[in-house]
């Protein structure tokens, strides 16, 4: 059963949905991500899950636009509310949604911007012992890439960006 507090550690990959410009000459490629989720499912509210997540994602600016090859790092911190729709002795799964803040940092000029994001997803846990479960998560995130300073390879972009991620890891219950 999912009740109580747990820590989920996961890693996986991210893919982006859109180009950064209308001509399609610039885009962020997908890359690896690593994250941690603190999950609380109170016994007083069956079906409710409260999640706090921090993550790092690596991208690279690609295409024929200037600055192609520049590494772009995303650091996120956010919170979600989830609905646990399956909760058995061995398996649980929840839909979740929420948002937070995203630090977008390009590595050539070290320009960085804080941006809000929103997220929707689904997770699943398979319990292998009283304290340890296998964990999987699929989610989508939307944010806006804009207002980077002059000289940054991202300065000319003002675009909504969407990305999807899939990850797996372990859960430790407290």
C-alpha positions as CSV (number, residue, x, y, z in Angstrom):
1,X,0.0,0.0,0.0
2,X,1.2,3.5,-0.8
3,X,0.2,5.2,2.5
4,X,3.0,7.2,4.2
5,X,6.2,8.9,3.1
6,X,8.6,7.7,0.5
7,X,11.6,8.9,-1.5
8,X,11.8,8.0,-5.2
9,X,15.1,8.2,-7.0
10,X,14.9,8.0,-10.8
11,X,16.7,8.5,-14.0
12,X,15.7,8.4,-17.6
13,X,15.4,10.3,-20.8
14,X,13.6,13.4,-22.1
15,X,12.4,14.3,-25.6
16,X,11.2,17.7,-26.8
17,X,8.0,18.3,-28.9
18,X,8.7,21.5,-30.8
19,X,11.3,23.5,-32.7
20,X,12.4,26.8,-31.2
21,X,11.7,28.8,-34.3
22,X,9.1,28.6,-37.1
23,X,11.7,27.7,-39.8
24,X,12.7,24.6,-37.9
25,X,16.4,25.4,-37.8
26,X,16.8,25.3,-34.0
27,X,15.6,22.8,-31.5
28,X,16.6,21.3,-28.1
29,X,17.3,17.6,-28.4
30,X,16.3,15.2,-25.7
31,X,18.8,14.0,-23.1
32,X,19.2,12.3,-19.8
33,X,17.5,13.3,-16.6
34,X,18.0,12.4,-12.9
35,X,15.6,13.3,-10.2
36,X,14.2,12.7,-6.7
37,X,10.5,12.7,-5.6
38,X,9.3,13.0,-2.0
39,X,5.8,11.3,-2.0
40,X,3.3,11.5,0.8
41,X,0.1,9.6,0.8
42,X,-1.9,10.4,3.9
43,X,-3.9,7.6,5.5
44,X,-6.6,10.2,6.4
45,X,-7.3,11.0,2.7
46,X,-7.4,7.7,0.6
47,X,-6.4,8.3,-3.0
48,X,-4.5,11.5,-2.3
49,X,-0.7,11.8,-3.1
50,X,1.3,14.9,-2.6
51,X,4.6,15.0,-4.5
52,X,7.6,17.3,-4.3
53,X,10.3,16.8,-7.1
54,X,13.7,18.1,-8.0
55,X,15.4,17.1,-11.2
56,X,18.2,17.9,-13.6
57,X,17.8,17.5,-17.4
58,X,20.5,17.8,-20.1
59,X,19.7,19.2,-23.6
60,X,21.7,20.4,-26.5
61,X,20.8,23.2,-28.9
62,X,20.8,21.6,-32.4
63,X,20.0,22.5,-36.0
64,X,21.5,25.0,-38.3
65,X,21.0,28.1,-36.1
66,X,23.9,29.9,-34.6
67,X,25.0,28.3,-31.3
68,X,24.2,24.8,-32.4
69,X,26.0,22.3,-30.1
70,X,25.6,24.5,-27.0
71,X,24.7,22.5,-23.9
72,X,21.5,23.6,-22.1
73,X,20.8,22.4,-18.6
74,X,17.4,22.5,-16.9
75,X,17.1,22.3,-13.1
76,X,13.5,22.0,-11.8
77,X,11.8,22.1,-8.5
78,X,8.0,21.6,-8.2
79,X,5.0,20.1,-6.5
80,X,2.2,18.0,-7.7
81,X,-1.1,16.7,-6.4
82,X,-1.9,13.1,-7.4
83,X,-4.8,10.7,-7.4
84,X,-3.9,7.1,-6.5
85,X,-6.3,5.1,-8.7
86,X,-4.7,1.7,-8.0
87,X,-3.4,0.7,-4.5
88,X,-2.8,-3.0,-3.7
89,X,-0.3,-4.8,-1.6
90,X,2.1,-5.1,-4.5
91,X,1.2,-2.4,-7.0
92,X,0.1,1.3,-7.0
93,X,-0.3,3.9,-9.6
94,X,-1.3,7.6,-9.7
95,X,-2.1,10.4,-12.1
96,X,-0.5,13.7,-11.0
97,X,-0.3,17.3,-12.1
98,X,1.2,20.5,-10.9
99,X,4.1,22.8,-11.6
100,X,7.0,24.7,-10.3
101,X,10.1,26.7,-11.3
102,X,12.7,25.8,-13.9
103,X,16.2,27.2,-14.1
104,X,17.3,27.1,-17.8
105,X,21.0,27.6,-18.1
106,X,23.0,27.6,-21.4
107,X,26.6,26.8,-20.9
108,X,28.4,29.0,-23.5
109,X,27.7,32.3,-21.8
110,X,26.4,30.9,-18.5
111,X,23.1,32.9,-19.1
112,X,20.3,31.5,-17.0
113,X,16.6,32.3,-16.5
114,X,14.0,31.2,-14.0
115,X,10.7,30.1,-15.7
116,X,7.5,28.6,-14.4
117,X,6.4,25.2,-15.7
118,X,3.4,23.0,-15.6
119,X,3.4,19.2,-15.6
120,X,1.1,16.2,-16.0
121,X,2.0,12.6,-15.5
122,X,1.5,9.1,-14.3
123,X,3.6,6.9,-12.0
124,X,3.6,3.2,-11.0
125,X,5.3,1.3,-8.2
126,X,5.9,-2.4,-7.7
127,X,6.6,-3.3,-4.1
128,X,9.4,-5.9,-3.7
129,X,9.8,-5.6,0.1
130,X,8.2,-3.6,3.0
131,X,10.6,-0.7,2.3
132,X,11.7,-1.0,-1.3
133,X,9.7,-0.7,-4.6
134,X,10.5,-0.3,-8.2
135,X,9.3,3.0,-9.6
136,X,8.4,4.2,-13.1
137,X,7.2,7.6,-14.2
138,X,6.0,9.1,-17.5
139,X,5.3,12.9,-17.6
140,X,5.0,15.9,-19.8
141,X,6.1,19.4,-19.0
142,X,5.4,22.8,-20.7
143,X,7.4,26.0,-20.2
144,X,8.4,29.2,-22.2
145,X,11.9,29.8,-23.4
146,X,12.3,33.6,-23.7
147,X,14.0,36.8,-22.6
148,X,17.6,35.5,-22.6
149,X,20.2,38.3,-22.5
150,X,22.1,39.6,-25.5
151,X,25.0,37.4,-26.4
152,X,23.3,34.2,-25.3
153,X,22.6,31.6,-28.0
154,X,19.0,31.5,-26.7
155,X,18.5,35.3,-26.9
156,X,16.4,35.2,-30.1
157,X,13.9,32.6,-29.0
158,X,10.4,33.3,-27.5
159,X,8.7,30.0,-27.7
160,X,6.6,27.6,-25.7
161,X,8.5,24.4,-25.2
162,X,7.1,21.0,-24.4
163,X,8.9,17.9,-23.5
164,X,8.0,14.4,-22.4
165,X,10.0,12.2,-20.1
166,X,10.1,8.5,-19.1
167,X,12.1,7.3,-16.1
168,X,12.6,4.4,-13.8
169,X,14.2,3.9,-10.4
170,X,13.6,2.8,-6.8
171,X,11.4,3.9,-4.0
172,X,12.4,3.8,-0.3
173,X,9.6,4.0,2.3
174,X,10.0,5.7,5.6
